Structures are given as C-alpha cells and as structure tokens.
Amino acid sequence: MSAAPPRASLLLLAYLAFVSLGLPDGLIGVGWPSIRADFDVPTEAVGLVLTAGTAGYLTSSVLAGFTLARLGVGRLLAVSTLLASLALTGYAASPALTLMVGCALVLGLGSGAIDSGLNAYAAGAFGPRHMNWMHAFFGLGVAIGPLIMTAVLGAGLGWRWGYGIVAVAQLALALAFALTVRAWRDRSAAVAVPVGPAGGPASADLTVGGPVAAGPAGPEPGRAAPVPVRETLRLPAVWLGAAAFAAYVAIEVAAGLWAFLLLTEGRGLAAAPAGLCVSGYWGSLFLGRVVQGLVAERLGTGRVLRASLVGMAVGAVLMAAPAPAPVTVAGLFLLGFAAAPVFPLLTLTTAERVGAAHADRVIGVQIGAAGLGAALVPAGLGVLLGNTSVTLLGPALTVLALVLLALHAAAGRRPAPA
C-alpha cells in the first residue's frame, strides 16, 4: 500500500526550514562591506567566516545521518534550528570578527543538521514533487536574504538588525518544530511499517528515521535490527554517491560564481546584462525545481534524473563553445534548468542505491560531500581561471558534468539490498 500523502503542516515547516537555510547565505553578501568596516578587517577576511561555517556544516551533516534514528527528526530539527537562531544572535551581538567566526561554526553545525535531517526524512515521506519544491524554497531563502539586509541598511538600522530579524524567525521555527515533535515521529512510524498484502506489516524495513535499536526482547515488530556502521561504509555506492553529490554541487556553485566573469571578460558582455544573466541562472534553478517536481511524478524520477544529467552536460558544452555571448547565456540557462531536480532526486533515490537500512546514514554523508564540493571545487576553479583564461570555465564544467554522469551510472549499477 502506498504511503499516505504528507501532512500539510509538516510540508509547510519543511519548506520554511529550507527558506531559513538560504537566508544567512543571502545576508552576508550584502552585509559584508558594513561588517568589514565595523570590525576594521580586510575584505578577504570573509573567508574565515565561510571556512568556519563550512567546517561546522560538514561535521553536523555527516553526524546527523548516524544519530537521526536515536534523536528523532522532530527533536533534531528543533535543536538544530535553535542552534542556528543562537548563532545568528551571536552575529548580531559580535563585538569583533573572532566571535563572529565562532558563531559561524555554530551556525554551520545547526544548518548541516537541518539539511541532512530534513533530506533524510523527505526521502522517505515526500514524493518527487514535494522533494523538488522543498529544495526550491532554499533558493527563495537565498533571494530573500539580500532583500532583508538591503532594506535594513537602507533604513539606516545597521547590519546587525538584519541578522537579528532572521534570528527571531529561526527561533519561531525552532518553537514550531518543538511543538510538532510527535507529528514528525508519527509520520515516521507510518512510513516505517507499511501494510502488507494480508493487512499486516510488510517485510521490508522502510523506517524513515533509519534502523531502530532493538529493545531487551529484540527488535520491534516491523523494524529491522540495527545495521553496523562499518557495513554502511563498506558499500561502494556510498562513496560513489557522495562523489556524485560533490560533483553536482561543484557545478551548481561554480557556474553561479564565475559565469559573470566569463560573460564580461570572455564574451564581451556589459556588466549590467551579465548580472541579469547570472540572476536568470539562479532563477532557472528555482523554476526548474517547481516545474520538474510535477514532471518527475508523471514520468518517474529515474527518467527525469537521467535527462537532467544529460541536459547539464549539453548546457556546459554550449558554455564551452567559442561562440557569441547569447550562446553562452543559453547554455548557462539550460545548465541551471537541467540541474534543478538533480540534488533532490539524487537524495530521493538514495535508498534505491544503498538499501533502506543504510539510507539515513548515507544521506548525511552525501550532504557533507556536497558541502565539501561547494567549498573546494569553485575555489580551485577560481585559481585556475585567474592563472589561465576565464574561457576555461565551460570546459571545466563540461568535464565535471561528464564525471557526474559516470558516477551516477556506477553508483546505480548494483543497488544493495535493504
């Protein structure tokens, strides 16, 4: 029997949680010039804040997948969102950059756990439409963040107010998660014990929260005994999937980060239209997740995912072609639209690659690998482009897209049994 549709209240909270994940990323871009001036530090000091945040994010996203079954998704989300609220309050109250860097580490810990925990839950409880839409709301949060900081600075209130406003919003979200702990747990139980043909529990363990520890008399009915961590880490699909996530996020971030440079210095486009094109790229990601969330439910996740990976490669090839700017822009938009459903659908199909008993842990590893790919590869490409030519962005993205195709094919070749 198919799983019941997700509750509207839980869907709304999941969407809002992903908006909250994107908000801080949008705040710092607009607020950093004011922050730098207040703290009297050089422009490049923002790297300390970003590095600390990435370290926290990687740590908690991996650990969350291994602790989700014990803590429960509702408690994990409540605690992690509260942690993010406290970190953002620390941002607003920081007297010096040193304290802000420490708060960035705490913010990364909270954000990584929210990202990993919600993705693990949604992979079992949500269908492809809501999985795509949930990730689309992250882009909405990234877009809202600069608007909040711009409005605050325009009103003469100072950058600290921007972080304070978002901290209050995070606190309200933490309270909402705390009040709905039982609803998240009940939903997990409903997915964990599907009804079999004779009306009893089905034989497969589909527990969203991962394998549940056995009690004194053995495992609960309908639940599998705990799977040793070493068995999860021994699966080749775990590491192939993690590499695929790192490659995907590297493409998404690098295209958005360096496309402006390619369009202006490599294709001769003026700054204003080039900026609009980069905004259009991020908009194509948002639009693609909304549209393809519906398409994936009709055509199937596997078919849409394969078509998207091929579309990313075609878009990268167009960007690599020594052609006029409109061709490069078309490739950029195609890359964004094609890439839109890849992250959510790769997450959604994790259990197919590694088995349901390993899925929560593996999703945590994948989210951590995605953060690593976002931090290292775009920075490395920046060094490459700075020392050679900006026109190498297209070829580099093409290579990454082909690697992603190969990794996905290899990871899905022999799915492990649950």
N, C-alpha and C positions, 0 to 999 in steps of 0.2 A: 504494500500500500504506500502511495506517495506521501511525502511529508506534508504536514499542514502548512498553509501559507503563513509567512512571518507576520507576527503581530505588528499593527501599525505603530504602536508606541515604541517598540524596540527598533523598528526601522527608522523612525524619526530620530531616536537617540543615536543610532549608528551613523546616520547622515550628519547630525550635528557634531558628533565626535570627530568625523573626518574634516568638517569645516574647521574645528578647533585645531587639528593637526596642521592645517595650512596657514592659519592666521599668523603665528610667530615668524614663519618664513617670509611673509609679506611685510611684516612690521620693520624688520631690521634693514631692509634695503633702503627705505625712505628715511628711517630714523638714524642711520649710522652717521651721516655728516654731523648731526647735532650731538650725538653721543660722543663722537670723536672730539669735538670741540669742547664739550663739558669736561671730559677726562684728560684732555691735552695729550692725546696719543696719536701716532701716525695712522694714516688710512689703512695700511696693511695690518694693523692690529686686530682688525675684524677676523683675521684668520685664527686667532687664539680662541675667540668665541665659537666660531664654526667648528674648529677641531674638537673642543671640549664637548660641544653638543653631539657631534658625530660619535665620539667615544662612548658617551652615555647611551645613545640610541642603539649602537651596535650591541653593547653589553646587555641591555634590557630586552631587546627584541629577540635575541637568541635564548636568554634565560626564561622569558615568558612562555615560550613554547614548551619548555620542560616542566614548568610549575603550574600551568593552567589547570590541569586536572585536579590538583590539590587545593588551589586557592579558589577556583571557580571564576568564570568570566565576569560575572557581575561585580564581585569584590575586586578583581584585578583592575577593571575599568574605573571603579570608584576611587581606589587608592592611587592609581596612576594619574587620573585627571586632577585629583587633589594635589599630587606632587607637582604637576605642571603649573597649577594655579599658584602654589607657593613659590616656585621658581620664577614665574613672571612677576610676582610681587617683589621678589628679590631684585629683579631687573629694575623695577621702578624705584626701589629704595637704595640701590647701589651707590655708595659714595666714590667708588673707584673701579677701574676696569677689572682688578683682581677678583673682586666679589662677583662681578657680572660673569666672569669666566667660570667661577664655581657654580653659579646659578645655571649657566648654560649646560653644565654637566648634569645637573639635576633635571633640567627641562628635557634633555635627551633621554634620560632614564624613564621619565614619565611618558614621553612621546613614543619611544620604541615599544614600550609595553602595550600602549593603547593600539598602536598599529598592528603589532603581532597578535594580540589577543582578539581584536575585532576581526582580523582577517581569518584567523583560525575558526572563530565562531561562525562567521558568514559563509565560509567554505562548506559547512555542513547544513546551515539553517536557511541560507538565502539561495535563490536561483541566479542564473547568469544576468538577468535584467537588473536585479537589485544589487548584485555584486559590482556591476559596472557603474550603476548610479551612485553607489556609496563612494567609489573612487573619484567619480566626477565631482563630488562635493568637496574633496580635497582641493581641487583646482579652484572651486568657488572660494574656499578659505584663503588661498594664496592671493586671489584677486581682491578680496575684501580687506586684507591686512594693510596694503598700501593706502587704501581709501581712508581707513581709520586713522593711520598716522598722519596722512596729508591733512585731514580735517582738524586733527588736534593741533598740529603745528600751525595751520592757517589761522586757528582761533587764538594763537599765542599762548597756549597752555603748557607747551614743552613736551618733549618726547616721553617723559615718564608717565604722563597721563595715558598715552596710547597703550603702554604695557599694563597699566593699572586697569583700564577698561577691559582688556582681554583677560586679565587675571580674574576679574569678577565674573565674567562669562564662564570661564573654566570652573570656577567654584560652584556656580549654579549647575553646571553639567555634572560635576562630581556628586552633588547632592541628588540629582536625578538618578544617577547610576546607583547610589546607595539605597534609594527608595525602591528601586526595581530589581534588587539582587535576586529576590525569589522568582520574578518573571523570567530572568535570564536562565536561572537554574532549571525552572520548569520546562522552558523551551529546549534546553539541552537534553533533559530526560526524555522529552517527546521524540527527539531525533535519535536518541541513543537506543531506544527499544522499539523499532518498527514492528508492526503487526504482521505475522506470518500468514500463510495461506489458511491455516486452521484456526486463526484467531489468537494464537499465542505469539510470543516474541520470536522474531526471525533469528536465524543462527548467526548472521554476521554482526559484529560489533561496529555500530556506526556512531559511537559516542562522540559528540562534538567537542567535549572538553578533553578528549583523549582517554586512554585506558585508565580505568578506575581501580584503585588499590583494593585488594581483597580484604575482607574482614576476617575475624577469627575462624569463621566456618567456611571460608573460601570466597570466591568471587560472588557478587550478587548475580541473581538470575538475569540473563540477557546482557551481561557485561563481561568483557574479556579480562583475563588476568593481566597484570602489568607487563609490558614488554621491556626488557632490559635496554638501557640506553645504548650499550655497545651494539646491539642488534640494529638499532636505527642508524647509527653512524657507519655501520658496515655496508649499508646499501649503496651501490654506485649511483642510483638515481637521486639520492640525497645531494651528492656533490655536483652531479651534472645539472640538477635543477637549481642549485644555489648559483652555479656559474652562469646559468641562463638568466636568472634574475639580475645578477651583477651586470651582465652584458646589456640587458634591456634598459635598465635604469641609466647606465652609462650613455646609451644612445639618446634617451629622452632628455637628460640633463645637458649633455654636451651640445646637442642641436639647439636647444633654447639659449644656452650660454654663449655660443660662438657664432651663431647664424648672423647676428648683427655685423660682426667683424667681416664675415665672408661677403655679405651683401654690399657693405660700404667699400671696403678695401679691395675685395676680389672681383666684384661685379660692377662697381662704379655707381651704386645707388646712393641717393642722398640720405642723410641721417633720418629725416622725418619719415619718409616712406619705409625705410628699412626698419625703424622702430615699430611702425604699424604692422609690418610683415611678421616680426617676432611675436607681437601680441596676437596676431592671427594664428600663429603656430600653436600657442597655448590655448587659444580659443578652439582650434580644431581638435585638440585633445579632449577638451570638455564636451564639445558637441559630439565627437565620436563615441564617447562613453555613454552619452544619453541615447544616441541613435542605435548603436550596436548592441546595447543592452537588450533592446527589443529584438534585434535581428538574431542574436545568439539563442534566444529562447525558441525561435522559429526554425532556424537552420541547424542548431546544435553547436555546442561550444567548440568541439574539435574542428569542424569545418571553418568556423569563423576565425579561430585562432591560427590555423594554417594559412588562410587567406591574408590575415593581418600581418603575419611574419613575412610573407612574400611581398605584400604591399610596402612594408618598411624598407625592404631591400630595393624595390623599384624606386621609391622616393629618394633613397640615398644615392642611387645611380644618377638620377636626374640632377641632384645637387652636385655630384662629382663631374658631370659633363661640362666641358669648356664651352658653355652656351650663354646667351644673354640672360640678364637678371630675371625676366619673367619665368624662364625655365627653372632656374634655381628656386624661385619662390614657389612655383608649382610643386617641385619636389619636396620642399620644406612642409607645405601644407599636406601633401599626400603622406609624408612620413608621420606627421602628427595625427592625422585622422586614422591611419592604419595602426599606429602604435596604441591608440586609445584603449582598446579592450585587452591588450596583451597582459598587463600586470594582473588585473582582476581575474582573467580567465586562467592564467597560469596558476594563480592561487587556488581557484575553484577546482582545478583538476589535479591538485596535489595528491589526493587520496588515490586517484587512478594510477599514479606513477609509483607510489611507495606503499600503498595499503592504508586503510583507515586507522589501524592501530598506531601508525607512526606519524599520521598527518599533522597533528598539532605541533609536535617537536620540529618536524621538517619545515613547516611554515615559518616558525621562529628563525630557523637557520636561513631560510630564503630571504626573509625580511632583513636580517642582518647583512647578508651578502649584497642585497640591493643598496643598503646604506653605504657599504664599502665601495661598490661600483660607482655610486653617485659622488663619492668624495675623491676617489683616486683617479679614475679614468679621465673625467673632464679636465682635472688639473694637469694631468700628464699631456693631454691633447693641447692644452694652452702652452705648455713648454715647447711642444713640437711645432705648433703654428708660429710661435714667436721667434723660433730659430730657423724656420724654413719659409713656408708660404701659407697664407690663410686658405689658399685654394686646395690644400690637402685635407680640409675638413670633410668634404664629400667622400673622397676615397677612404678616409679613416672610418666614417660612418658606414660605408658600404662593407668594409671588412668586418666590422662589429655585427652588422645585420646578418651577414653570411655565417658568422660564428654562432650567432643566436639561433639561426635555423638548424645548424648542425647539432647544437647542444639539445635543442628541443626534440629533435628526431632521436637522438641517442638516449635521452632520459626516458622517452616513452616507448622504447623498443620492447622492454620486458617488465611490465608492471609487477611489483611484488605483491604476493597475497597478503590480505589483511591479517 
